[in-house]
């Protein structure tokens, strides 16, 4: 928006300046030429007086002093006998017409203008054969001159006006864009564990209204999250007493088998409650939108499983990229769980002699994690990613949870057959 406003103002001001400065430059040039013609007319009057004295020597001296001035005006006297005194000798049709008609004339010529004035010497000298002609060549201004100085001043004035307009447009655009930028920064901070920023209400009325609505929304969301955390804490506290009472009752049972069975059920119940409480408090620990270096977490978790592979004597090939990679929108715990699911499936559903290949690649905006095995592969017609379905006797929740983790990170999970090992290949792309 800011850049477009600057370009729009620059284009508009440039067109206006061109529409004004070009005619002004042409007008200044016309005024300069008219001024030269006026001065040339005065010189013609003085030259006529000298020529009327009929002394060519005096005429030569006068013209020599006159033409020494560097004002772009050159005067020549052309006599009927072919004699010419001045820098531009020679006659043409215009000179002959002026001598014949006895009338002065002004003509446009290349590089300026030309004034022709026939001079009557008195007596019978009015005849065309006895009339000298004063020719004054008025040249256009050459650089440097007052005309060019005026043009430079006009150009500098136009450049100053254009720069001032662009600067004003930049300031105006910044006053529009800065509140929107601050609004975007505050919006991105909604997922920070430290809490969202409060948007300072400023700028145009529309941005002012949007910032006010966003602040109210953030306050409402924070209030709801705080209430949720309080409810979860109350739930954990309220369940502690009945669970303790159940445990005491179970320990009082006389049958060891019943005591062990009910104790195991109570332990699972306790673990389930702990998982629920921990998941409910996830946003408090990680923020609404967590970000994790996927390359580092997946590489570390893959190396963790290599110890078990060595104990089994399983052939393993690992190709991991080193260094920091792009951050993805998920927590380290979820990425570790994803790696555990994919690698544990290989150990669980393939014989120890089946090879395992793990590849981890980092691109500019994505991380690719590929786990391949040499086992029997995915049964035909099965949907291993479908929740609660499996073709290998498992619960089918592992790959479903991994797929959900990938989708939460704006990624994908694909299961197919490995072209190299012949077993299952799981490809996870996290963006």
N, C-alpha and C positions, 0 to 999 in steps of 0.2 A: 504493500500500500504506500509506504513512504517513498520507495523508489519510483513507483508509477506517478505519484504526485509531483516529484521533482522533474521527471521527464516531461510530464504534461505542462507544467509551468515553464520549463525551459523552451519547449517547442512553441508555446503560445507567445512568450515574450520575444523569442527570436523572430517570429513572423511579424509581430508588431514593430520591432526595431527595424527590420528590413523595409517594411512599408513606410517607415518614417525617415530612416537615415539615407536610403538610396535617393529618394527625391531631393533631400536636403543636400546631398553631395553633388547632384546634378545642378541644383540651383546655385550652389556656391561656385561651381565651375562657370556657370553662365554669368554670374556677377563678376567673377574675376576677368572673364573675357571682355565684358562690357567696360570694366574699368580700364583695361588696356586700350580698348578702342577710344575711350574718352581722352586718355593721355595722348594717344596717337593723333587725334583730331587737333589737339593743342599744338603738337609738334608740326602738323601740316600748316597751321596758320603762320607759325614762325618761319617755316621753310618758304612759304609763298612770298613773304616779305623779302627774304634774302634773294630769292630767284628773280623777283621783280626788278631788282637792281641791275640785272643783266651782266653781272660780274661773276664769271664761272670760278675764278680763283676764290672769291669770297664765299661762293656756294660750297666749294670743296672744303674750305677750312671749317665752315659752319657744320657741314655734315660729318666731318671727321670727329669733331667734338661731340656731336649729337649721338653718333653711333657707338661711341665708346662706352656708353652706359649699358649695364647688364640688366635691362628691363624687358627684354623680349620684343623690342620695337626697333625695326631697321628701316631707314629712310634712304631712298634713291631718287635722283632727278634724271629723267630721260628727256634729252633734247631731240628736236626733229631731225637734226643732221646725223643722228646715230650716236652722239656723245652721251655717255652715262656717267654720272658722278654718284658713287655709293656702292654698297656691297652686293646689289642685285641688278646687274646690267641685263640688257636684252628686252625686246618688246614682244608682245603677243597680241592677240585679237582684242583683248579687253583694253590694253593701252591705246591701240589704234582707234577703238571706238570712243574712248574718253577724249582723245585729242580731236577727233572729227566732230563729235557732238558738242564738245565744250562743257559736258556735265560730269560732275564727280560721281563716283560709284563705290560701293563696298561689296566685295565678293568673298564668299567662303572658299578657302583653298586648303590643301592638305597641310595639316599642322597648325591651322589658325585662320586668319582673315587678311584681306588685302584692301587697302584704300587707295584709289586712284583719283587725283585732283589735277585738272589742267590749269595752268597758270597763264593769265593774259599779261603780256609785257607792255601793253599800251600801244597807241598809234594803230598801225596796220598789222600789228602782231597778232590780232585775233584770228588771222587765217590759220587753218589747221597745219599748214606747213611750217608755221613759225611759233607754235604753242608747245612749250615744254610741259611735261607731266610729272607730278610728284607721286612716287609710289612708296607707300608705307606698308611694310609687312609686319603684321601683328602675330607673333608666335604664341602657341599655347604654353602654359607654364611648365617649366622643366624642374625636376627634383634637384635640390630642395627649393621650395618656394612657399609663399604665404598660402597658396591653394592647398598644397600638400600638407602643410601644418594644420590647416582647417580640417582636412580629411582625417588626419591622425587624431585630432581632438574629437571628431565625431566618432571614430572607431573606438577610442578609449572610453568615451561616454557610453556607447552601446555596450561594450564589454563590462563596464562597471554596473550598468543597469541590469544586465543579464546575471552577473554574479550576485548582485543584491537580491534579485528575484529568486534565484536558486537557493541562496542562503535562507531567505524568508520561507520558501517552500520546505526546506529541510527542517527548519525550526517548527514550522506548523505541522509537518508530517510526524516529527518526533513527539510533539504534544499529543498526537492521535495514537501513535504506535506504542509509546512507552507504557501507558496504562494497560493496553492489550498484552504487551510483553510481560508486565508484572502479573497480570491475571493468569497468563499461561504458566509462569513460574510457580505461582501459588497453587495452581491446579495440579502441576506435577508433584508438588510436595504433599499431596493428599495421601500418598502411599508411604511416606517416610515414617520410620518408627518414632522419631522425635516429635511427630505431630505436624499438622498442616500449618502453613503461614496464613496470617490474616491479610487480606488484600486491602491496601490503602485505596480508599474510594476517591478517585480523581479522574480527570479527563472529560470527554464529551458526555452529554446526558445519557446516551445509550450505554456507554461503557460504565458510567456511574451506576446505572440501574442493574447492569449485569453483575458488577462487583458486589453490590449490596445483596443481590439474590444468592450469589455464591457464598458469601460470608454466612448468610442465614442457613444455607444448606449444610455448610461445614459444621456449624454449631449443632445443627440437628443430628447429623451423622455421629459427631463426637458424643453427643448425649446418649444416642441409642447404643453405641459401642460401650460406653461406660456402664449403662444399665445392664447390658448383656454380660459384661465381665462381673458385675456385682451379683447377678443371678447365678452365674456359673460358680462363683465363690460360695454363695449361699448353698447351692446344690451340693457341692463337695463337702461343706461343713455339716449339712443336714444328714447326708448319707453316712457320715463317719460313725455316728452313734448306733444306728441300727445294724450296720455291718459289724461293728465291734460286738454288739449283743449276739448277733448270729454266730460269730466266731466262738464266743464263749459257750453258746449253746451246743455248737458242734463238738467242741472239745470235751464237753460233758457227756457225750454219747459213750455208751459202753462198747458197742460193736466197732472194732477197728476199721472194718471195711466201709461201714457207713460213714465213720468219721473221716476217712481218707477221701471217699467219693464226694461228700458234701464240702469238705475243705477245699478240694480241687475246684468244685463249682464256684465256691465263694471267691477263690483266688482269681478265677476267670472273670467273675463279676467285678471284682476290684480293679482288675486290669482294664476292663471295658470302661468303667467309670473314669479311670485315670486318662485313658485315650480321649474320651469325650471332653474332659476338662482341658487337656492339653491342646486339642484341636480348637476348642472355643477360645483359648488364650493365644492362639497363633498370631492373630492380627496385632495383639499387644506386643509380642516379641519381635515379629518380623515386619510389621507395617502392613498396610492394605495391599501394597504392590511390592513384594520383596524382589531383590535383584541379587544374583549369585554368579560368580565366575564358574560357569559350567565346565570349562576345560579342566580347571584345577580339581574340582570336586569329583568328577567322573574318573579322572586319571588316578587320583588317590584311592578311590573305592575299587577300581579295577586291580590295582596292585595289591590291595588287601586280599582279594580272592586268589591271587597267584599262589599263596602259601598252601591253600587247600588243593589246588591243582598239582602242585609238586608232591604233596603227600599221596595223592592218588596215582601219580605217575602219568597223568594225562598230558598228551602233546598240546602245548599251548604256544600260540603266536600272538604277540601283542605289538601293536603299532600305535603309539600315542604321541600326539603333538605336545611339545613343551612350551612353556611360557604362558603369559596371561592371554586369555581369550575373551570373546564378547560376553557380556553379562546377559542373563536370561531372566524372565519374570517368574521365578520360582525360588523356593527355599533350599538351602543345602540338604536339609533332611529329606525333602522330596526327591532330590537328585540322587542321593545315596540309596533311597528306597528303590528308585527306578533301576539303578545299576544292580542292586541286590536281586531284584526280580529277574532281570534278564540273564544274569550269570548263574543264579541259583537254579533257574529252569534247566540249564545245561547240565549241571551236576545232578539234578534230580531225575531227569527224564532221558539221559543218555548213559551208556556204559562208560566205565573209566577209561577205556582205550579210545573212545571217540575224541577227535581233536577239537580244540576250541580256538577260534580266532576272534580277537577283539581289535577294532580299529576306531580311533578317535581323531577326528579332523576338525580344525577350527578355520572358518572363513571370516570374511569381513563382518557379516551380520548373522552368522548361524554356526552352530556346532552340530556335527554329525557323529553319532555313536552307533556302531554296527557290531553286533554279536552274532557269530556264525558257529555252527557245530556240525559234527559229522554223524549225528544220530539218525533216527528213522525219519525225522521231518514231521511236518504238520500233516495229519490225516486229511485226505481229500474230502471236501464238502464241509469241513469244520470251520468255525469262526473263533479262533483263539483269542481275539480281542473282545469278543462279546462277553458281557458281564455274566458270570455264573455258568458259562459253557466251556467245555474242554473236551478234547478227544483223547486225552492221555490219563484220565482218571483223577485229575486234580480238580480243585474248586473252580478254576477259571477266573479267579479274582486278580491274580498277579498281573497279567498283561493288561487287564482292564484298568487297573490302577495306574500302570505305567502309561497307558494311552491317555488317561485323564491328565496325568502330570504333563505329558507332552503338549496336549491341547491347551492346557492352562498357560503354557509358555509360548503360545502362538506357533506351535510346532506340529509335527505329525509322527505317527508310529505305523510302520508297515511290516507285515510278516509275509515272507515268501520262502522259496527254497533256495539254498545257497548253491550257486553255480559251481563253486570250486570244491566244496566239501560234501555236497549232496544232502545235507540235513537242513535244519531250520536257519533262516537268516532274519534277524530283527533289525530294522533300520529306524533309528530315532533321529529326527531333525528338530533342533531347538533353536528358535529365532529370538 
